[in-house]
Amino acid sequence: PECTPPGPERGGGERGGGPDARGGAEEGPGGGALTVSAEAMADWVGCPPQLVPAKQLAKAAAEADARKAFQIQAAAAKAEAAAGLAGVLPPANGVGGGGGAGGADGDGHGEEEEPWSDDPVRNRQKELQDLIVEAESSEAILSCVRELDGAIVISTAFHRLGKVGLPPEARADPRFKFLLERFRLRLPFFGSRQIANSLHGLGSMMYRDGGPWVEMVSVQTQRRIRDFEPQHVSNTLWACARMQLQDTLMLRALMGRAIEDISRMCPLDVSIVTWACATMKLREVEWFRAVVRARLEFADFSPQNMSNFVWGLATLTWRNDNMVLAVGREAAKKIQDFIPQELSNFTWALATLDLCDNLMLRAVAEEVDRRGDEVLTWDPQSMSNMMWAYATLAIKDDPLFRRLLDGSIARIADHDTQNLANSSWAASMVSFRCSRWLDVVAEATVAKMPENSPLHLAQLAFAFSRHSFRGERYGLLPALLAETLRRFEEFAPQSLFDVHDALVSFRAIQTPNPIERCLHTHYESLVARMEEFATRCAQSRPSRDEIASYRANIEQRDIVTMGSYHTIAFLRHFGMLCRDDDAFLPDARRQILDLRAAEAAKDPVSRSIFHRAQCAWQLGLEGDASGALADGVFESGEPKHGGPEQHGLTVVRLRHPREGDAEVQALCAALGTSVLRGGRAPPGMMLQLHLSDVPCVSCLGATLQFRFRFPGVLKVSFDRGRILTEDSDIIPRPPPPLSKKGNAVPYAPMPEMMAKRPDLLDENGEVVDRSLLRRAGPDCRDVTSFYGGRGPNGPRRTDGAHCGGEEHVPHKVVKKVSGGSHQTFYFSARPDFYSKEEYDG
């Protein structure tokens, strides 16, 4: 059965200041306008604020002395100016002003400073800001919100609340609602930095209740978009992702700014923007194209940046294999710096993209070995996702699975039902049986049976049947049957087929039963459509529209296999089921085992052993002992003999292309022989197929088409797949394969490749984090054209779009180099245009 990609539920994340390590994209409620009643306001508005903790009194006294000295100097300067002297006072910024880096920015600075002046109101705001910066609880901040008035101090309050944390019950506090309302009223005076800091604080609190401030933030962001630095853009997008704040115009302006200014972005910015797009399910194609054009230096990315970046690409299904492989090469060099979640997210991304990066995957497996007993403390989801990724990519690594299952057993109490199901499914898919794991999973599954989703029950049922594990000690099968009978109407057809087939294989279910009656409806409808199309194919070759209609009908049912029980019923109904005592079956099974043994001799972890299906076939006269006219063994892979379309067979894409399935190749080989090429079979001719696994619905459709073209010729038999009854012997990890290009060790990290670059030091001799270094690209505000004038094919933008005018950030129609046109926005004046292949990989 197919396993739904689990995905890093915690999402990608940033350690230490950026998106946190549990920054997933879980759904949250919307919200309406926030109101504060007069009665609630009266409860606290007249109360004295709780301002200074006791340990800060000394610092406050010193600052008071400094303010007094400054005021004396200011008074003296005014007196000198009045006497005609040229006294000069330091300039004071406006209350609503702001700018520069800091606050939520990742350059290490704290909240933005409010300057001292001779204005007592302004100095009071400075005092409040200093108190907020030093506050260690949300109560200390909320107690003084009634006095907050400037953009800087309000943004500092939000940013500090995000750091110290706001308890859930405090969100209904009238003081917090008052702060939000004050935020809305003062937003017209907010600069880019204050907007970024405020939203960063709200994002850190995961505040998703909305309010009237949301619309004002959107407007002010569009008005100030030209002032946004790369750091402000990435932090604001991160906050939007955390809060699920998806205002279309605001996001369009921010993404346009990110695309324009990517030449100045540091690796952390690029990672956060990609992560935010994925979390909000915002598939911004122009952003990814800009990333490709930027030719990023992935060696400067931190492990966290790398995992978040590829996680974002995979979540949004953006394929650029060369770019991801480039990230993997640099990740392999820093593999020892990866935390478990980053290893998990990276491998999950590779599996989701269906990209087998041998270098990175081998580095991950060897790193898990190196960490030894540390694996016993890893979180269950990281281990589960790693096993899911290797099984999805069909990579058999017994040492890796042994360590990860040992770690999972140690943390079994912390597993949820998804982790139990995915880990069990993954182990069964790579033919790794561990009785200790099956025991603890069976016990945990029975204890958490009502919590399992239908998909999880199907995965567990498949895993237990493939490992021939009944779990009698824990009452597994009766509990599974009872839960399925109670909820069978909730199951998707494929999940119900899987559970039913497992119960039948264990003889744990009696017929007839409600499950079988429910499945019979799906079975009859599916078979009727397949028979209708096969009948049509026997008359003449179907048209393209008829083929497309058939494929769409079968694919939308989302049934990959009907299981052993219903497949036997299908073959028997159409007279294609081979007898159990047929002399062909023992010979066919021997041929399949010989093929696997030959492949295992070349590669002990070959996919032929545990993953690929095989089909032995024989074409000859029934009862003729002189030998077959043609025979052989095929295994799933690249289609041969011209593919099914050349021979008039129609297959359907079910989760992946089916043209290369073993039984389809055998049918094509038979149709290519001189005996059947003419369209009529001689009397007594028989084609026998024996499959190593249960055939899929697409292949059953192909056999039915063959059967209607050549009635009475085809006989089919199959085994249930690779059933394991004993625990697996650990197959050592083999050395990497030889390079086709002559490299000594193509898929293993070589010492010279693993050598780290020398540290980059600043003027004080401190090590510089390369992931925070800004690139030396031009400021987009100096190179962007907002008007036409560069020819009909030049990029254009409507006047006013850059500052949030009426048009906001409109899409523009730009002609493609290859012909046609596409919609885009925020292109620089002299963009580099690449071909579609370079864009999309």
C-alpha positions in Angstrom: 0.0 0.0 0.0 1.0 3.6 -0.5 2.1 5.6 2.5 1.0 9.2 2.7 4.1 11.4 3.2 4.1 12.3 6.9 5.9 15.5 6.5 7.8 17.2 9.3 4.8 18.2 11.3 7.0 20.6 13.2 7.9 22.1 9.9 11.3 23.5 9.0 12.5 25.8 11.7 15.3 28.1 12.8 17.3 27.7 15.9 18.0 30.7 18.1 16.1 33.8 17.0 14.5 32.9 13.8 11.5 30.5 13.2 11.6 28.1 16.1 12.1 24.4 15.8 8.4 23.6 16.0 7.3 26.2 13.5 4.9 24.0 11.6 2.0 25.1 9.4 -0.8 23.9 11.6 -4.2 25.5 10.9 -5.5 28.0 13.3 -8.8 29.8 13.8 -9.5 33.1 12.2 -10.5 36.1 14.1 -12.7 39.1 14.1 -12.3 42.6 15.4 -11.0 42.9 19.0 -12.9 45.1 21.3 -12.3 46.2 24.9 -15.3 47.1 27.1 -15.2 50.2 29.2 -15.9 48.1 32.3 -12.9 45.9 31.7 -10.7 48.9 31.0 -11.6 50.5 34.2 -10.3 47.5 36.2 -6.8 48.4 35.5 -6.4 51.7 33.7 -6.1 53.7 36.9 -3.7 51.2 38.6 -0.1 52.1 38.9 2.1 50.2 36.5 4.4 47.5 37.7 7.6 49.0 36.2 10.9 48.1 37.7 12.0 44.8 39.3 14.0 45.2 42.4 17.3 44.0 40.9 17.1 46.8 38.3 16.9 49.7 40.8 20.6 50.4 40.7 20.6 50.6 36.9 17.5 52.8 36.9 19.2 55.2 39.3 22.3 55.5 37.2 20.2 56.2 34.1 18.3 58.9 36.0 21.6 60.6 36.8 22.6 60.5 33.2 19.3 62.0 32.1 19.6 64.8 34.7 23.1 65.6 33.4 21.9 65.6 29.8 19.0 68.0 30.7 21.5 70.4 32.4 23.7 70.3 29.2 20.6 70.9 27.0 19.5 73.9 29.1 23.0 75.4 28.9 23.1 74.9 25.2 19.7 76.7 24.8 21.0 79.5 26.9 24.1 79.9 24.8 21.9 79.8 21.6 19.7 82.5 23.0 22.8 84.6 23.8 23.8 84.4 20.1 26.3 81.6 20.5 26.3 78.8 18.0 25.4 76.0 20.3 24.3 72.8 18.5 22.0 70.2 20.0 22.1 66.6 18.8 19.2 65.9 16.4 16.2 64.0 17.8 14.3 61.4 15.8 10.6 61.7 15.5 8.5 59.5 17.8 7.2 57.5 14.9 10.5 57.2 13.1 12.7 54.2 12.9 15.0 52.3 10.7 18.2 50.4 10.7 18.7 46.9 11.8 17.9 45.4 15.2 15.0 44.1 17.1 13.7 41.0 15.4 16.6 41.2 13.0 19.2 38.5 13.2 22.3 40.7 13.5 22.5 40.3 17.2 21.1 43.7 18.2 18.4 44.1 20.7 15.3 46.2 20.6 15.5 49.6 18.9 16.8 52.5 21.0 14.6 55.5 21.7 17.0 58.5 22.0 17.0 60.9 25.0 15.9 64.5 24.4 14.8 67.5 26.4 11.2 66.6 25.8 9.8 65.1 29.0 7.1 63.1 27.1 9.7 61.7 24.9 12.0 60.8 27.7 9.2 59.0 29.4 8.8 56.8 26.3 12.6 56.1 26.6 12.1 55.1 30.3 9.3 52.8 29.3 11.3 51.2 26.6 14.2 50.5 28.9 11.9 48.9 31.4 10.3 46.8 28.7 13.7 45.6 27.4 14.6 44.5 30.9 11.2 42.9 31.6 11.3 39.2 32.3 7.5 38.5 32.3 4.6 39.5 30.2 2.9 41.1 33.3 5.7 43.6 33.7 5.2 44.7 30.0 1.4 44.7 30.1 1.3 46.8 33.2 2.6 49.8 31.4 0.9 49.6 28.0 -1.5 52.5 28.8 1.5 54.9 28.5 3.0 53.5 25.3 2.6 55.9 22.4 5.6 55.8 20.0 6.2 53.4 17.2 9.6 52.3 18.6 8.3 51.6 22.1 5.2 49.8 20.9 7.2 47.6 18.5 9.6 46.9 21.4 6.7 45.8 23.6 5.5 43.3 21.0 9.0 42.0 20.3 9.7 41.6 24.0 6.4 39.8 24.6 7.4 37.4 21.9 10.7 36.7 23.7 9.4 36.3 27.3 6.2 34.6 26.1 2.5 35.5 26.5 0.4 32.9 28.4 -2.7 31.8 26.4 -5.0 33.2 29.1 -3.3 36.6 28.7 -4.5 37.0 25.2 -7.9 37.8 26.5 -6.4 40.4 28.9 -7.9 43.9 28.1 -4.4 45.3 28.4 -3.2 43.2 25.5 -6.2 44.1 23.5 -5.5 47.8 24.3 -1.9 47.3 23.0 -3.2 45.9 19.8 -5.6 48.8 19.3 -2.8 51.3 20.1 -0.7 49.4 17.5 -3.4 49.8 14.9 -3.8 53.6 15.6 0.0 54.3 15.5 0.7 52.1 12.4 0.8 55.0 10.0 3.9 56.2 11.9 5.6 52.8 11.8 8.7 52.3 9.6 9.8 49.0 8.1 11.8 48.0 11.1 9.0 48.6 13.6 6.6 46.7 11.4 9.0 43.8 11.2 9.7 43.8 14.9 6.1 44.0 15.9 5.0 41.2 13.6 8.0 39.1 14.7 6.8 39.4 18.3 3.2 38.4 17.4 4.6 35.6 15.3 6.7 34.3 18.2 3.5 34.2 20.3 1.7 32.3 17.4 -1.1 34.9 17.6 -3.8 34.0 15.1 -6.8 35.8 16.4 -6.6 38.5 13.8 -8.2 41.9 14.4 -8.7 45.3 12.8 -4.9 45.9 12.9 -4.4 43.3 10.2 -5.7 45.4 7.4 -3.7 48.4 8.6 -0.5 46.4 8.7 -1.1 45.3 5.1 -1.6 48.9 3.9 1.4 50.2 5.9 3.7 47.4 4.6 2.8 48.2 1.0 3.4 51.9 1.7 6.8 51.2 3.3 7.9 48.4 1.1 10.8 50.3 -0.5 12.3 50.8 2.9 12.3 47.1 3.8 15.8 45.6 4.1 16.3 41.9 3.4 16.1 41.1 7.1 12.9 43.0 7.5 11.4 41.1 4.6 12.4 37.6 5.8 11.3 38.3 9.4 7.9 39.7 8.3 7.3 36.7 6.1 8.3 34.4 8.9 5.8 36.1 11.2 3.0 35.9 8.5 3.7 32.2 8.2 3.5 31.7 12.0 0.3 33.6 12.3 -1.1 32.3 9.0 -1.6 35.9 8.0 -2.3 35.6 4.3 -3.2 39.0 3.0 -2.7 38.7 -0.8 -1.5 42.3 -1.5 0.8 42.3 1.5 2.4 39.0 0.6 2.7 40.0 -3.0 4.6 43.2 -2.0 6.9 41.3 0.4 7.6 38.6 -2.2 8.2 41.2 -4.9 10.7 42.9 -2.6 12.4 39.6 -1.8 12.8 38.8 -5.5 14.2 42.2 -6.2 16.7 42.2 -3.3 17.8 38.6 -3.4 21.3 39.7 -4.4 21.7 41.2 -0.9 20.1 38.4 1.1 22.1 36.3 3.4 21.6 32.5 3.5 19.3 32.8 6.6 17.1 35.2 4.7 16.8 32.9 1.7 16.0 30.0 4.0 13.4 31.8 6.0 11.6 33.2 2.9 11.5 29.7 1.4 10.3 28.2 4.6 7.6 30.8 5.0 6.3 30.3 1.4 6.1 26.5 2.1 4.4 27.0 5.5 1.7 29.3 3.9 1.4 27.0 0.8 2.4 30.0 -1.3 4.0 28.5 -4.4 5.7 31.7 -5.6 7.3 30.5 -8.8 9.1 33.8 -9.4 10.8 33.5 -6.1 12.2 30.1 -7.0 13.4 31.3 -10.4 15.1 34.2 -8.6 16.8 31.7 -6.3 18.1 29.8 -9.4 19.3 33.0 -11.0 21.1 34.1 -7.9 23.5 31.2 -8.0 23.7 30.9 -4.2 26.8 29.8 -2.4 25.4 26.9 -0.4 28.7 26.4 1.4 27.7 29.5 3.5 24.4 27.9 4.6 24.2 26.5 8.1 22.7 23.0 8.6 19.5 24.6 9.7 19.4 26.8 6.6 20.0 23.8 4.3 17.3 21.6 5.8 14.7 24.4 5.9 15.5 25.4 2.3 15.1 21.9 0.8 12.1 21.3 3.1 10.4 24.3 1.6 11.2 23.2 -2.0 9.8 19.8 -1.3 6.7 21.0 0.4 5.9 23.2 -2.6 7.0 20.4 -5.0 9.5 22.6 -6.8 11.9 20.4 -8.7 15.4 21.5 -9.4 17.6 18.5 -9.0 20.9 20.1 -9.7 20.3 22.8 -7.0 19.2 20.3 -4.4 22.1 18.0 -5.2 24.4 21.1 -4.7 22.8 21.7 -1.3 23.3 18.0 -0.5 27.0 18.1 -1.4 27.6 21.0 1.1 25.3 19.4 3.7 27.5 16.2 3.6 30.5 18.3 4.6 28.7 19.7 7.6 26.8 16.5 8.5 28.2 16.3 12.0 26.6 19.7 12.8 23.1 18.5 12.0 20.6 18.0 14.7 18.1 15.0 14.4 15.3 17.2 13.2 17.5 18.7 10.4 18.6 15.2 9.3 15.0 14.1 9.3 13.7 17.2 7.3 16.5 16.9 4.7 15.9 13.2 4.1 12.1 13.8 4.1 12.6 16.5 1.4 14.7 14.1 -0.8 12.0 11.4 -0.6 9.2 13.9 -1.3 11.1 15.2 -4.3 11.8 11.5 -5.3 15.5 12.5 -5.6 18.0 9.8 -4.5 21.0 11.8 -3.4 23.4 9.0 -2.8 26.1 11.2 -1.3 23.9 12.8 1.3 21.9 9.7 2.1 25.1 7.7 2.8 26.5 10.6 4.9 23.3 10.6 7.0 23.4 6.8 7.5 27.1 6.9 8.6 26.4 9.9 10.9 23.6 7.9 12.6 26.1 5.1 13.2 28.7 7.6 14.5 26.3 9.0 17.1 25.8 5.6 18.6 23.7 5.6 21.8 22.8 9.3 21.4 20.1 8.0 18.9 18.3 6.5 21.9 17.4 10.0 23.0 16.1 11.3 19.6 12.6 12.4 19.2 10.3 9.7 17.6 9.1 11.9 14.7 12.7 12.5 13.4 13.4 8.7 13.5 10.1 7.9 11.9 10.5 10.4 9.1 14.0 9.2 8.3 12.9 5.6 8.0 9.9 6.7 5.9 12.3 8.6 3.6 14.7 5.7 3.1 11.8 3.3 2.4 10.2 5.7 0.0 13.4 6.0 -1.9 13.8 2.2 -1.8 17.2 2.2 0.0 17.8 -0.8 2.2 20.3 0.1 5.0 20.0 -2.5 7.7 22.5 -0.9 10.1 20.5 2.4 9.9 17.2 0.8 10.5 18.5 -1.3 13.4 19.7 1.9 15.2 16.6 3.9 14.4 14.3 1.1 15.6 16.4 0.7 18.8 15.9 4.4 19.4 12.2 4.1 18.6 11.8 1.2 21.1 13.6 3.3 23.8 11.1 6.1 23.1 8.0 4.0 22.4 6.0 5.8 25.1 6.4 9.1 23.2 5.2 7.8 19.8 2.0 8.9 18.4 -0.1 6.8 16.0 1.4 8.4 12.9 5.0 7.6 14.0 4.1 4.0 14.9 2.4 3.5 11.5 5.1 5.1 9.4 8.0 3.4 11.1 6.3 0.0 10.8 5.4 0.6 7.2 8.9 1.7 6.3 10.5 -1.4 8.0 8.2 -3.7 6.1 8.9 -2.0 2.7 12.7 -2.6 3.1 12.1 -6.1 4.4 13.6 -5.5 7.8 11.9 -7.6 10.5 12.5 -6.9 14.2 10.4 -8.9 16.7 11.2 -6.5 19.5 9.8 -3.6 17.5 6.7 -5.6 16.4 6.0 -6.4 20.1 6.1 -2.9 21.4 4.2 -1.6 18.3 1.4 -4.2 18.8 1.1 -3.3 22.5 1.0 0.5 21.8 -1.4 0.1 18.8 -3.9 -1.8 20.9 -3.6 0.8 23.7 -4.1 3.7 21.2 -6.5 1.9 18.8 -9.2 4.6 18.8 -6.6 7.3 18.1 -5.5 5.7 14.8 -6.7 7.2 11.6 -7.9 4.8 8.9 -4.7 5.3 7.0 -2.6 4.4 10.0 -4.6 1.3 10.6 -4.1 0.3 7.0 -0.3 0.8 7.2 -0.1 -1.2 10.4 -2.2 -4.0 9.0 0.0 -4.2 5.9 3.2 -4.2 8.1 1.9 -6.9 10.4 0.8 -9.1 7.5 4.0 -8.7 5.6 6.0 -9.6 8.8 3.6 -12.5 9.5 3.0 -11.1 13.1 -0.3 -11.9 14.7 0.3 -10.1 18.1 -1.8 -12.7 19.9 -0.3 -11.8 23.3 -1.8 -8.3 23.0 -5.1 -9.2 21.2 -4.0 -7.2 18.1 -6.1 -8.8 15.5 -9.4 -8.8 17.4 -8.8 -5.1 18.3 -8.0 -4.3 14.7 -11.1 -6.1 13.4 -13.4 -4.4 16.0 -12.1 -0.9 15.3 -12.4 -1.4 11.5 -16.0 -2.7 11.8 -16.8 0.3 14.0 -15.4 2.9 11.6 -15.3 1.2 8.2 -17.4 4.0 6.6 -14.6 6.4 7.4 -12.0 4.5 5.4 -10.8 5.4 2.0 -11.3 2.5 -0.4 -7.6 1.7 -0.6 -7.1 1.7 3.2 -10.2 -0.6 3.6 -8.8 -3.0 0.9 -5.5 -3.2 2.8 -7.0 -3.9 6.2 -9.4 -6.4 4.8 -6.6 -8.2 2.9 -4.5 -8.4 6.1 -7.4 -9.8 8.2 -8.1 -12.4 5.5 -4.5 -13.5 5.3 -4.5 -14.1 9.1 -8.0 -15.8 8.8 -9.2 -13.3 11.4 -12.4 -12.4 9.7 -15.5 -14.3 8.7 -17.5 -13.8 5.5 -19.9 -12.3 4.8 -19.2 -9.1 6.8 -20.0 -5.4 6.6 -16.4 -4.6 5.4 -16.7 -7.0 2.5 -20.1 -5.7 1.5 -18.7 -2.1 1.5 -15.8 -3.2 -0.6 -18.0 -5.1 -3.0 -19.5 -1.8 -4.1 -16.1 -0.4 -5.0 -15.0 -3.6 -6.6 -18.1 -4.0 -8.9 -17.9 -0.4 -10.1 -14.2 -0.6 -10.8 -14.4 -3.9 -12.6 -17.3 -2.8 -14.7 -15.3 0.2 -16.0 -12.3 -1.9 -16.8 -14.4 -4.5 -18.6 -16.2 -1.8 -20.6 -12.8 -0.4 -21.8 -11.3 -3.8 -22.5 -14.3 -4.7 -24.6 -13.9 -1.5 -26.6 -10.2 -2.2 -27.1 -11.0 -5.7 -28.5 -13.0 -4.1 -31.3 -10.4 -1.6 -32.5 -7.8 0.7 -31.1 -9.5 3.3 -28.9 -9.3 7.0 -29.6 -7.2 9.4 -27.5 -10.3 10.8 -25.8 -11.4 7.3 -24.9 -8.0 6.5 -23.4 -7.9 9.8 -21.5 -11.4 9.2 -20.1 -10.5 5.7 -19.0 -7.3 6.8 -17.3 -9.0 9.7 -15.5 -11.8 7.4 -14.3 -9.4 4.9 -12.8 -7.0 7.4 -11.3 -9.7 9.4 -9.5 -10.7 6.3 -7.6 -7.3 6.2 -6.0 -7.3 2.4 -5.7 -3.8 1.0 -6.4 -4.4 -2.6 -5.5 -7.5 -4.6 -4.5 -5.5 -7.0 -2.4 -5.0 -10.7 -2.7 -8.6 -11.7 -1.9 -10.4 -9.5 -4.5 -7.6 -10.0 -7.1 -8.2 -13.7 -7.0 -11.9 -13.1 -7.4 -11.2 -10.8 -10.4 -9.0 -13.4 -12.2 -11.5 -16.2 -11.5 -14.4 -14.2 -12.8 -12.7 -13.6 -16.2 -11.3 -17.1 -16.4 -7.6 -16.0 -16.1 -6.7 -17.7 -12.7 -4.0 -20.3 -13.0 -4.6 -23.6 -11.2 -2.6 -24.1 -8.0 -1.2 -27.5 -9.2 0.0 -26.2 -12.6 3.5 -27.4 -13.3 4.5 -23.9 -14.4 4.3 -22.5 -10.9 7.3 -24.2 -9.2 9.5 -23.5 -12.2 8.4 -19.8 -12.3 9.1 -19.3 -8.6 12.6 -20.9 -9.0 13.4 -18.5 -11.9 12.4 -15.5 -9.8 14.6 -16.7 -6.9 17.5 -17.3 -9.2 17.2 -13.7 -10.6 17.2 -12.3 -7.1 20.2 -14.4 -6.1 22.1 -13.2 -9.2 21.4 -9.6 -8.3 22.3 -10.1 -4.7 25.6 -11.5 -5.7 26.3 -8.2 -7.5 24.8 -6.0 -4.8 23.6 -7.4 -1.4 21.1 -4.6 -1.0 19.8 -4.5 -4.6 16.3 -3.3 -5.1 15.6 -6.6 -6.9 15.7 -8.3 -3.5 13.2 -6.3 -1.5 11.5 -3.7 -3.8 11.1 -4.6 -7.5 8.4 -7.0 -8.5 9.3 -9.9 -10.9 7.2 -11.8 -13.5 8.1 -15.2 -15.0 6.3 -15.9 -18.2 5.9 -18.7 -20.7 4.2 -18.8 -24.1 3.5 -22.2 -25.6 1.0 -24.9 -26.5 -1.1 -26.2 -23.7 0.1 -29.7 -22.7 3.1 -29.6 -25.1 6.1 -31.1 -23.2 8.5 -30.2 -25.9 9.1 -26.8 -24.4 7.9 -23.2 -24.5 8.0 -21.1 -27.7 9.1 -18.1 -25.6 9.7 -17.5 -21.9 11.8 -15.5 -19.5 11.7 -13.3 -16.4 11.0 -9.5 -16.2 11.3 -7.2 -13.3 9.8 -3.7 -12.9 11.9 -1.0 -14.3 12.3 0.8 -17.6 9.8 -0.4 -20.2 11.2 -2.7 -23.0 9.9 -4.0 -26.3 8.5 -0.6 -27.2 6.3 -0.1 -24.2 2.6 -1.0 -23.9 1.2 1.8 -26.1 3.1 0.3 -29.1 1.3 -3.0 -28.6 -2.1 -1.6 -28.0 -2.3 -1.8 -24.2 -3.4 1.0 -22.0 -1.9 1.4 -18.5 -2.8 4.0 -15.9 -0.6 6.1 -13.7 -1.3 5.0 -10.1 1.1 6.9 -7.8 3.8 6.4 -10.4 4.0 5.4 -14.0 3.1 1.8 -14.7 4.6 1.3 -18.2 7.5 -0.6 -16.8 5.7 -3.0 -14.4 7.0 -6.6 -14.8 3.7 -8.1 -16.0 3.1 -5.3 -18.5 6.6 -6.0 -20.0 5.8 -9.7 -20.2 2.5 -9.0 -22.0 4.4 -6.8 -24.5 7.1 -9.4 -25.0 4.4 -12.0 -25.8 2.6 -9.6 -28.2 5.9 -9.0 -30.0 6.3 -12.7 -30.9 5.4 -13.9 -34.3 2.7 -16.1 -32.8 0.6 -13.2 -31.6 1.7 -10.4 -33.7 -0.9 -11.1 -36.3 -3.8 -10.6 -33.9 -5.0 -14.2 -33.7 -3.7 -17.0 -31.5 -3.3 -20.6 -32.8 -5.6 -23.1 -31.1 -4.2 -24.4 -27.9 -1.9 -21.5 -27.4 -1.4 -20.4 -23.8 0.4 -17.5 -22.1 1.2 -18.0 -18.4 2.3 -15.3 -16.0 3.5 -15.7 -12.5 3.9 -12.5 -10.4 6.0 -12.2 -7.3 3.5 -9.6 -5.8 -0.2 -8.8 -6.0 -0.7 -7.0 -9.3 -2.0 -3.4 -9.3 -5.2 -2.2 -10.8 -3.4 -0.8 -13.8 -1.9 -4.2 -14.6 -5.1 -6.0 -14.1 -6.7 -3.7 -16.6 -3.9 -4.5 -19.1 -4.4 -8.3 -18.6 -8.1 -7.9 -19.1 -7.4 -6.0 -22.4 -5.2 -8.9 -23.5 -7.8 -11.4 -22.5 -10.6 -9.8 -24.6 -8.2 -9.7 -27.6 -7.1 -13.3 -27.2 -9.8 -15.2 -25.4 -8.8 -18.3 -23.4 -5.0 -17.7 -23.9 -3.9 -15.9 -20.7 -3.5 -17.6 -17.2 -2.2 -15.6 -14.3 -1.0 -16.5 -10.8 0.8 -14.5 -8.1 2.3 -14.7 -4.6 1.5 -12.2 -1.8 4.9 -10.6 -1.9 7.9 -10.9 0.4 6.5 -12.4 3.6 9.0 -12.5 6.5 8.6 -15.0 9.3 11.9 -14.6 11.0 14.0 -11.6 12.1 16.3 -10.2 9.5 20.0 -10.8 9.6 21.8 -7.5 9.4 23.3 -7.0 5.9 26.5 -4.8 6.3 26.4 -1.5 4.4 28.3 -2.2 1.2 31.0 0.0 -0.2 29.9 2.7 -2.6 29.6 1.6 -6.3 32.3 2.3 -8.7 32.2 5.6 -10.5 31.3 5.7 -14.2 33.5 8.8 -14.6 36.5 7.3 -12.8 36.1 9.0 -9.4 37.8 6.9 -6.7 34.9 7.1 -4.3 31.9 8.7 -5.9 29.2 8.3 -3.2 31.3 8.5 0.0 32.5 11.7 1.6 36.2 11.9 0.8 38.6 13.5 3.4 39.5 16.4 1.3 35.8 17.1 0.6 34.9 16.8 4.2 37.5 19.3 5.3 35.9 22.5 6.6 36.7 25.9 5.3 38.8 28.1 7.6 36.8 30.3 9.9 36.1 33.8 8.9 37.1 36.3 11.6 35.9 39.8 12.2 38.1 42.8 13.3 37.9 41.6 16.9 39.0 38.1 16.1 35.6 36.6 16.6 34.3 33.8 14.3 31.7 35.2 11.9 28.6 33.1 11.1 28.7 33.0 7.3 24.9 32.3 7.2 24.3 35.8 8.5 26.6 37.6 6.0 24.8 39.9 3.6 25.7 39.4 0.0 27.4 42.3 -1.8 24.7 42.7 -4.4 23.3 46.1 -5.6 20.5 47.7 -3.7 17.4 47.0 -5.8 16.2 50.6 -5.2 19.1 51.9 -7.2 18.7 49.6 -10.3 15.0 49.1 -10.7 13.0 50.7 -13.5 9.4 51.5 -12.6 8.4 52.7 -16.0 8.5 51.6 -19.6 11.2 52.7 -22.0 13.4 49.7 -22.4 11.6 48.4 -25.5 8.4 46.3 -25.9 10.1 43.2 -24.3 11.5 45.1 -21.3 10.0 44.6 -17.8 7.5 47.2 -16.8 5.8 48.3 -13.6 2.9 50.6 -13.2 3.6 54.0 -11.5 2.9 53.8 -7.8 3.2 50.0 -7.5 6.5 50.3 -5.5 4.9 52.4 -2.7 1.5 50.7 -2.4 -0.5 52.9 -4.7 -3.8 52.0 -6.2 -2.3 49.3 -8.3 -0.3 47.8 -5.4 2.0 45.2 -6.8 0.2 44.2 -10.0 1.3 41.3 -12.2 2.9 42.1 -15.5 2.8 40.2 -18.8 6.4 39.5 -19.9 7.2 37.7 -23.1 9.2 34.5 -22.8 12.4 34.0 -24.7 11.0 30.7 -26.1 7.8 32.4 -27.2 4.5 33.1 -25.6 4.2 35.1 -22.4 3.8 34.7 -18.6 2.7 36.9 -15.7 5.3 38.1 -13.3 6.1 41.2 -11.2 8.9 43.1 -9.6 11.6 42.4 -12.2 14.8 44.4 -12.1 15.7 46.7 -15.0 18.2 44.3 -16.5 17.1 40.8 -15.6 19.0 37.7 -16.7 16.7 35.4 -18.6 17.3 31.6 -18.5 15.6 28.8 -20.2 12.8 26.8 -18.7 15.1 23.9 -18.1 17.4 26.1 -16.0 14.4 27.4 -14.0 12.7 24.1 -13.3 15.6 21.7 -13.2 
